[in-house]
């Protein structure tokens, strides 16, 4: 057997260095893995903390989803409008934006955008589409009307970032095609803070009403603001405009067509409802005031048999405080006028707190009114009173002002009904000559196992039978 070759000193040092380098590499690799694991763990922990903070912040916010107006389109489907943060939507994405606070200088606020939305439902109230106005900031639709090739929605939006700090908006009118795709939109501005509240489709154009007032703390003697009425052609080009009311408070809420012009209703100053007639060219003919509305004023106006019926809140208190100022208490009310603006009658229902009607439906033999109540002692069937909350109310009157039926849309938090129309009749309705109703509004009550979270507001579209049984709620 041969003996192993004897290693030289240099060879031994080389082997020793190689072994040391291998150990150092293994040690370094282990340390790198530990460092990578620690970094990864820190990133995960930071992400978890950020997610927790995001969830915690969102849990403290109240997200908004509302419907203000609904229309029956040719007894074929429904179109409705409102606004939403889209926090819970399956069809549109929510987004946030930042702006400098208008009161606390230097404070940057991050908020979820409230986006105007237009929604189409089929006869069974299944959602066909839900589209929004693609703005950079907040927007809202208050009313909508159908035209032969689509829909026209009106409301307001934040056009420029500076308006966020000033808390002002531009009036907004948007045309959509029949599939909910935007065709055009126009903004409208006079004094700095503008919105459109109602729309009327005419044979030769579009009539809208709303408000354009000074922003907060601004003063002046501008005489073209307050409540506004504007006529457009069908391409959104302005034809004429007029106005009336204070440039800090005047607002037109709704409008009806009469044979020789238009009659609008709204509010001026704190509690002054106003009723104004314009001729067909927009010239103001007369003005009437009602001193005892609530702070929203005259809200919805309908015409039947040469009489005007207006939904509102009516002060019923003559109690005064120690300074001699009236302590207001509002009932849900209907004001009845002739076509010359003379007050004929008032109908109302209410309790010890504030109540109001937001919308009316005039049928052959009755008036159906919807709104909300905050009263514990109002005589509404099935009312589920909750302290400091609002409950939706439905009330029918005959044309002498007698209350015939009542019904509540109630929950454990807040409910409001904003609009009412006749439903599309099904076969049974046609056979039995019954007339069900469609109503829209919103609630933040948890209604059923998966509907609501007792915090966020959800838009609601409801179908009631003629006897006020709730048949569909979506």
Phi, psi and omega in degrees: 000137181273149178279147176299146178292133180287126181284144177279168180298320181294320180294319177299319180293324179294315179297319179297320179293321179296318178297319179296318179297321179295316179297318180297321180296316180296318179296316180296319180297318178297317180296320178298320178297318179297316180296316179298320179295318179296316179298316179298317179297320179296319178297315179298315179298317179296319178296319178297317179297316180296318178296318178298317179296320179296314179296319180296319179294315180296326180292338178273345181271153170256115179272145190251138172209118187222157167234130181255331187213146178219144179229142171271119183258101174056033182052032182242323180195178180240147172234135184222157179223159178182221178204161184199150166281347181058030178293328184246014184278144173266358189241336180226151182266144171277158173209160180245160173216165180241149175203160179279132181299140182281345181253310181264096185299135180091344178279127180258122180261139173246121185226156171281132180294136170267114189252135174299142180224150174233133189230136175249134177238146173278187185298330181267011180069023169283139183287126178266311171207156174226110182242160182232167171272123187275077175259173179273341185226222184275152174203159181211141168253133177255334183208160182211152175217152179263143170236174190299331183245018178160215185220150175236123181245146180230152180179229181207162177203161175271111183276318184236149185300327181299335180291337179295316179293322181278349182059050179233165181217169170256149170294149186225132172228129187228136172254132176244152172279183186292345178261005178085016176269135182293132176263311176202161171216152180227144172256160181218132182209137174237295188258348179132329180226108191227145173208150173257134185250333185209153183227146178224125179271125180253172177296329186241020178162199186235131177246130178232151176229157180179227189208143168219113186228169175293150172289166183304136177075355176276141179233159179171180182236031178301135186248019180241015180250205186085221173290138183233147173229130186225135174252132177243159165277181186284356173259005178085017176269132182291134177258309175205167177212159171207177185203167171194148175112171183294143181280008171242352189212338186297138179208139170259124183263327185205165184212145173231153176267130170242175191298331184239020179162208183228142174241126181246153175233157180180222184208149172221139186061196191287312188230022183259103170291146178226145181233125188224139175250135172241147174281182187292345177260004176092009177278131181289132182255314177204163180225134175232143178240149173235119194282350195240031174279173173280187186288348176271338177078199178287125197249316183224130182239134177228154182234138178203132176051047177061029174229149177256135178238127190233126176277137183194187165245136186241128176290132180239012183253141170243012179287144181234153178277185184294341178269001180085008179272144183293135174264107188283144172217122191252130169264155171291126190223162173232126176261135182245123180235157166274178185284356174261006178084019176269129180288125181257323186194165172226136174243144182202163172211140182186182178223208186277349176248194187270136180221156177201160170256138178256336186206152181231151171230121182260114178255180183298320188241003182197163174249130176250122183240141178231153180180229179206163177226144171244012184266140175282329189255013175289142185270079179239128181297136177066020179296128176251083187293135173231130184303133178063021177241166177250145178237136178294141180230146176231126183223135173250140175239150164277176185280004169261001178091007178279135179283128183254314182217152175221156178202146179247142167252095192239156173210194182273353178235243184244139172226142175219135173255126187256332186207153179218139174218170172285140178283161172292122184289137172268186184300316180297321178297320180293321180290316185268357181057042177261155184231094176285170186237152169244132178229149175233155179180215179201162180208151168243018173278150172280115184245094184093177189296319186243007185253098178100167181223016180064021179219299183285151178271133179240135175293147179228136167241129191233142171244121177249144172288171178300333178268012177065036165272132181281106185270321181223135176225116181222000000 
